[in-house]
Amino acid sequence: MKSNNILEVNGLKTYFFTDNGTIKAVDDLSFALKEGSTLGIVGESGSGKSVTSLSIMGLFRGTTGRIVEGEILFDGKDLTKLSEEERRKIRGKDISMIFQEPMTSLNPVLKIGEQVAEAIRLHQGVSRAEAREQTIRILKETGLPRVESMVNEYPFQLSGGQRQRVMIAMALSCHPKILIADEPTTALDVTIQAQILDLIMRLKEKIGMSIIFITHSLGVVAEICDEVIVMYCSRAMETGSTVDIFKNPKHPYTKGLMASIPKLGEHLDMLYTIPGNVPNPRHMPAGCKFQPRCQEAIPICSEQEPPFFDYGNGHTSRCWLCSRKYGGEL
């Protein structure tokens, strides 16, 4: 029976090797992305979300990072085994990415039209005239105004929302099978955020692609994602459908994130926060990585790192309190 997974990540480990030690940015991460679905990856800064996306894209040139173990299967090919030239043929054509900050992602000395058209010429082999026509067409699809004149402008002449729409146009110019959106609305105000999210989902339906959406916002996840991975300290702590995660969160970290969301109409003297800080990646605690901040921690949490416990329907949690083996009451 043919799997309906367009992407499978198995046992991924991505480390950065520095003069001060090894940083395990992603440590033993596994997940699958179904065709036509939207997978949300959520967690605090430093949890490994962006490094996961860079691992899939193979964008570690010029850094000390590299994939040391695991496989990334796309269309039956393990991307970790491909050469840089083979990766380049897939990157931008079959798998595209929208980066966090469009001002630093766009080339400041190249006109907007040139930057969008470059990917079209590279992957489709069309003439400059045809690439320009396609560029104008895809920019119009993102809702940008006065596109014919904007293609001759530079990034600094555009607003933040306009630059983000240009990034979306670049990512979707070759109709990719997978779009990785790495916090695409972080630097935008709430109104523009809503417009960008609506645009991404409309274009998703039109193209028929799958999406990996990386974000800090559980509100965004609840609105657009089918499945969720909650990450902490380079590991997945809880996975499942969006409905299961929000209706019945299992891991104390997921519960803490939920409790941190302000509720409309609720008046509090102080908002809830998860106590403590994210540990230094060079000096991770023993056992469960969340246990120094966990208000439900039990002795075994500081001794052994828990495996995943399965609740069925793909809902799993990496927590000793979730273990039926220990009666769930330790």
N, C-alpha and C positions, 0 to 999 in steps of 0.2 A: 504493500500500500504506500503510495507516494505521500510524503509529508507535505503539509501546507505551510511549512516554515520556510521563509525566504532567506533567513539568516539564523545561524546557530553559533553561539559562543560557548565553548566548553573548556573549563579549567583555566581561564585566561589569567596569566600573571605578567604584569608589566612593571619593571623595576627601573629606577633611576640610580645610576652609580656615580656618586659624588666623592670628593676628597674627604668629606666628613662621614661617609658611610653610605649604605644602601637604603634607598627609600622604596618601600613596597607600595607603589601608588595604586595598583590593582592587584588583588591577591586572591586567586582561585575563584574567579567570577564565571558563572554559567547562566545563560538565558537563551531564549528563542524568540524570534520576531516572526509573527504570522503574516502571510500575504494580506495586504490591504488593511492591516491593523495599525494602531498607534500605541507604542510602548513608552511609558513614562519612567524616567530615572530621576529619583528625587533624593535629596540629602543635603547636609551642611557643606559649606566650602571645605575642600580638602578631602572629601569622601571618596574621590576617584571617578566622579561622573565624567568630567571632560577628558580625562586620560583614557577612559573606556572608548570614547568616541574617536580620539586620536589613534588608538590602537586599531580600531576598525578601518580607519582611513589610511593608516601607515604613515603618519606625519611626524616622525621622530628625527628626521635628518637635521643635523646641527645641534642635537641635544644629547644628553647622556642616557636617555631612556631607550629601552628596547624590550620586546616581548621575549621572556625567558622560557615560557611554557604555555601550553594550551593551543587551541585551534579556533579559527574563525571561518566557518563554512558559509560560502555564498555561491549559489548555483552549483553545488557539489565540489567547489574548489576551496582549498584551505588557503586563505589569503596570506597567512603567515609564511607560506612556503613559496610565494611568488617573488619574482625579481622586481626591482624598482620599476623597470620598464613595463612589466605586465600589470603592476599595481596602477601605474599612471593611466593605462588604457581603461581601467575600471573606475578610477577616481574621477568624479565629475560627470561621468557618463552614466554608469549604473548605480553608483553610490555618491551622493552629493551631501554637502554640509553647509549649514548656515552658522557662522561663528558669532561669539558673544557680542563683540563690539565692532560695528560696521566701519567706524572711522579708521580703526587700525587694520582692518581686514582689506579694505579697498586701497589700491595704490594711489597715493595722493598726486602723482605726476602724470597719471594717465586719465584720459577722458572716460566718462561713464560708458559710453557706447563701445569704446575699444575694449574695455574690460569684460563686458558681457559677451561681445562678439568673439573674443579670443577662444573661449571654451567651445563655442559653436563651430568655429573653423577647425579647431583641433580634433574634435570628436566626430564631426559630420563631414569634414572635407569639402565644404561648400565654398563658393567664391566670396570675396569681401562684400559684394553687393547683396548677395543672398543672406549672408550673416548679418548685415545691417538691417535688412528687412525683418529677419527673425528676431533680432534684438529689439526693434521698435515694437513688434507684436507682443513679445513676452513682457516688456515693460508696461505696455498698455493693460495687459491682463492683471498686473499687480495694482492697478488703479492710480498710477502716477499721472499727473497732469502734464501738459505741454511736452510730451515725450520727444517730439521731433527736435526741439531745441535742447532738451535736457541731455541728450546723447552727446552733445558737444561741450558739456560742462564738466567741471572737476568735482570730486567728492566734497570739498570744503564749501561749495556753493549750494549744497543740499542740506535740508534739515535731517535730524536723527531718524525720524520716521521714513523719510524719503530714501535715505541711505540704506535702511534696513530692507525696504522694498526692492532696491537694486540688488542687494545680496540674495534675496529670495529669487529674483529673476535669474541671477547667475546660476544659482543652485538648481533651478528647474528648467534651464534652457535646453537641456538635452533629454528631458523627460526621464529622470532617474527612476529606478525601481525602489530605491531606499533613500529617504531624506533624513539626515541627522540634524536636528535643530538644537544647538547648544545655547540655551538661555537666550533665545532671539529677541526677547522683549525686556531684558534687564534694564537697559538704559533709557527706556521710553516711558512716557507718562501713561496713566491708566487708560485713557481714551484711545491713544494710539496702540497700546498693547492689545486692546480688544479688537481693533481693526486688523492688526497683524495676525492674530490668532485666527480670526474669521477667514482672512485671506489664505493662510496656510491650509486650513481644512477644506476650503472650497477648491483650491488647486489640487489638493490630495484626491478629492473625489473625481475631478476632471481627468487627472493623469492616471489614477489608479495605483498610486504608490503606497509604500509602507513608511511609517515614521518612527524614529526614535527621538523622543522629546525630553531634553534634559532641562531641569528647572529646580528652583528653590521653592516654588509656589505650589502648595497642595491644592489650592483653588483652581489653578490652571489644569493640574492633573485630573481633578474630578470632572472638569468640563470636557476635556478633549481626548483623554486616554482610555484605552480598552483594558490594558494591563499595567501593573506598576512594579518597579523594583525600588525598594528603600535601601539606600547605601549608607554605610558608616565606616570610616577608617579602612577604606579600600575593599570592603566586603559588602555583599548583599546581606541585609539583616532580615528582610521579609519580602516575599514576592506573592503575587496573586492578581486576580482580576480587580479592577478599580472598585467594583461593588463590594467584594469581599474585604478589601483593605479598609475601605471607609466605614462599612457597616460593622465589621468585626475585627479590628486590628488586634494582633496577637503580641507583637514584640513591644517591650516597654519603650524603646526608642520611637517606634511608630506612634504609640499612644502619646508620647511627649510632644511629637511634632503636631499631632492633631490638637492637643490641648493648648498649644501655643497660638492657634489661629483665633483672632478676635471674632466674636460672634455679633452679628448685626442686632442692635437693640439691647445687648447685654451691657450693663454698667459695672465695671470693676475698679477697685482702687489701684490694683496692680495686675498686669498681665502675667500669665504663667510663663515661666522659662525653664528649660532643662538645666539643672544645676551643673556646675563645673565647666570645664573646657575640653575641646577635642585634644587628645594626647599628641605629644610630639611624635611624628612618624618614625623617627629614629629610635624611639624608646617606648614601644608599645607595651601596654600592660599584659601580664600573663592572663590566660583564660579568655573569657569574653572581653572584647575590646571596649564594650560599652559599660562594663560593670563598675568602673570607678564613678560613673555619673548616674548609675541606676539605683533608684529608690526601692527596688524590689529584689536586689541582688541577694543570693544565698551563697553559702561557702563554696560550693562546687564552681560557681561562676568565676572565681579568681584562681581556680586550679586548672580547669580544662576548658578549651574552647568548644562550644556546643556545635553539633552538626545541625543540619536542617531537619525539622520535624514537619511531616506532611499532614495537612488537614483535609486533603482531597480537593479535587477540582483545581489543582495547580497552586493552591494556597499553602505556602511554607513559611516557617519562621525559625531563625537560628537563635534559640533561647532555651535554657534548661527548664524554665518554668513551664514551657510548652510540652515537655516530654512526658508521655504516658508511662515511659519506663520507670520514672521516679514518682509516679502517682500524681504529678502536676501540683503537689502541695508541699514541696520541699521548702 
